[in-house]
Structure formats: structure tokens, C-alpha cells
Amino acid sequence: MLSKPFLTLKIDVDTYRGTREGMGNLVRMLAAHQAKATFLFSLGPDHTGWALRRALKPGFFSKVSRTSVVEHYGLKTLMYGTLLPGPDIGKLCAAQMRAVRDAGFECGIHTWDHTLWQDNVARRNAAWTINMMRKAANRYEQVFGVAPHTHGAAGWQMNVSAFVEHDTAGYRFASDGRAMLDARGAMLHPTNGPHRVRNGNTILNCVQLPTTLPTLDELLGCEIDGKLITTGNVAAHILSLTAENPRDHVYTLHAELEGQKLAPIFEQLLAGWKAQGYQFAAMGDYYEKIKDTDLPVCPVTWDELPGRSGRLIVQGKAA
């Protein structure tokens, strides 16, 4: 009997509000569907307000208008780091994080400071990068009493030193990048998926499990095949992608979106994926499934994806 394809759920928890409100909602929804998932935490200060600097970057305003950033994140969150001090998520929300673990979900690191990492890591040196990652790891250990074992980069932003630090920390797997997608959100390269990263002549040990599906904020408000993607049809669109390409997938969701106002959409996705025959998995489950297979080795590669402004880490062409 053939095993069911995995639908690995990777949950990015970016903000103080998402940690306090959206995360618990997701735990309840996932438990109702008996769905496994991995929660990745922001462990330091919430400086979401600094993200307004991105207003100068091409594509920022179009994304804001399409995805109602103020509605989903809240005005107060958008003031953290500017008009309001950024709350220390790891200190103030340690109990909520432990509750996720106690509910049986895999936990890992998203970042120390989401906005600081996302806006800077691509051009920072090894010392800055390692300092940020180890601050997050130390805080994780303070919260959970054990060392972290996995990572998913904020904004899919990394540099070579960050990938090397995974090996130094002993991580067996992480999810820091994306598979390349076309304008519909379908995978451009069907062979994309789990791989290792090459640093010069060195093949790093940590296995990358790239996100293979578009996110809600990349689709909402876009016109695809002559149809405007709205909250009323976005779940059907994503389900059409998984129906036409039944394979192991990684879907990235956000505590601030699917855990709050877009929760009904996530409910539709969970029910739809179950009906399509997918098995919900955490990142660790996916790693155990593929760890003994012959994985491609890919260079660190940057590119753009439809619906998202700026460049991010994508799966490069295997040597």
C-alpha cells in the first residue's frame, strides 16, 4: 500500500500579538483535525514597526493594499519599535510557547528579532549573523529547558554563515527557503524539495525542507487566470494546486493570518487536504521520511517569487 503524501505544516509566529492570540487558535484548530505541525517562534523583541522602512522598496505598497496589513497585524503591532517599545516576546509569552509544546507540537526557532533579521541578514557578516542566531537559541533553551533542534528563517532570508551555523548547532533539518513557483503558485521545477546546501566545496549536513506552496498573502488580491483571488476562493485555488500535484508539500502559514482573521480559510484547507488524502506532518516527520534518500545538493540561491516583494532564498539548481 502506498503511503499518503505529506502535507507538512510550518507555522511562523512573527509577532507578540500572533504569539498571544493567533497561536492558541491554531493549536485548537490543528487538534480538532488531529493535524501535526511545527511552530517556529520569534524569541526576542517585536519591532514590527521597523518594517515600515520597506515602504521605499518596490512592491511594498501593492502588497499592503492587497493583504490589509493593518487589519491582520493591528495598528499597535505596527507601532512596535517606533512609537511604542517592542515587547520581548520570549520573556512575556514563555508560558504560551510551552503550552504549544505541551499540546504535542514540534517547536523550533524562527528568529530573535523578525524585522531586524529579515531586513539585514542578507548583507551582514558572520559575527552579526551568529550572534543573532545564538541569542535566539539561548532564549529558546531558557523557555523550553532544552536546546533547539530546527529553524525556519524569517522572510526566507539567510546568508551563508547562517546555513553554516545550522551545522555548528547540530540541526538535522530546517526550512529556510522556497521552491520556485509560477504565476499561479504551481511549482516550476517538479524535482524541487528536500536538499542539502553547498558552501563552496563543502556540502552542509543540515537538510533543507523548502516551502513548496504559495502563502495566503502572496495570493490574495492577485489576478490569476483572469480571476481575482479573494478570501472566498483562495482556499479552492491552493487546493487545486495540491490536487494537480499530489506529492509531499510544505505549506507555510502565519499565526497572524491563519491564526486570526483568515482562520476560516485555514479550516477549509485542512478539510480539503484531508479529503485529498494528505497526511499532516511536522517538519521532523518529513525529515524522518526522506533522510535516507539520495538528496540533491544545491548552491545558496536568491530569486523573486510572484506576489512577494524582494529577493529571498530559493532552491537552486543541483550540481
Secondary structure as UniProt FT lines:
FT   STRAND          6..13
FT   HELIX           16..17
FT   HELIX           18..22
FT   HELIX           23..32
FT   TURN            33..34
FT   STRAND          38..42
FT   HELIX           48..56
FT   TURN            58..59
FT   HELIX           60..67
FT   HELIX           69..73
FT   TURN            75..76
FT   HELIX           77..79
FT   TURN            81..83
FT   HELIX           89..92
FT   HELIX           94..102
FT   TURN            103..104
FT   STRAND          106..111
FT   HELIX           114..120
FT   HELIX           121..123
FT   HELIX           126..144
FT   HELIX           154..156
FT   HELIX           160..169
FT   STRAND          173..174
FT   TURN            183..184
FT   TURN            190..191
FT   STRAND          195..199
FT   TURN            200..201
FT   STRAND          202..208
FT   HELIX           216..219
FT   TURN            220..221
FT   STRAND          223..224
FT   TURN            225..226
FT   STRAND          227..228
FT   TURN            231..233
FT   HELIX           234..244
FT   STRAND          249..254
FT   TURN            255..262
FT   HELIX           263..275
FT   TURN            276..277
FT   STRAND          279..281
FT   HELIX           283..290
FT   TURN            291..292
FT   STRAND          297..303
FT   TURN            306..307
FT   STRAND          312..315
//
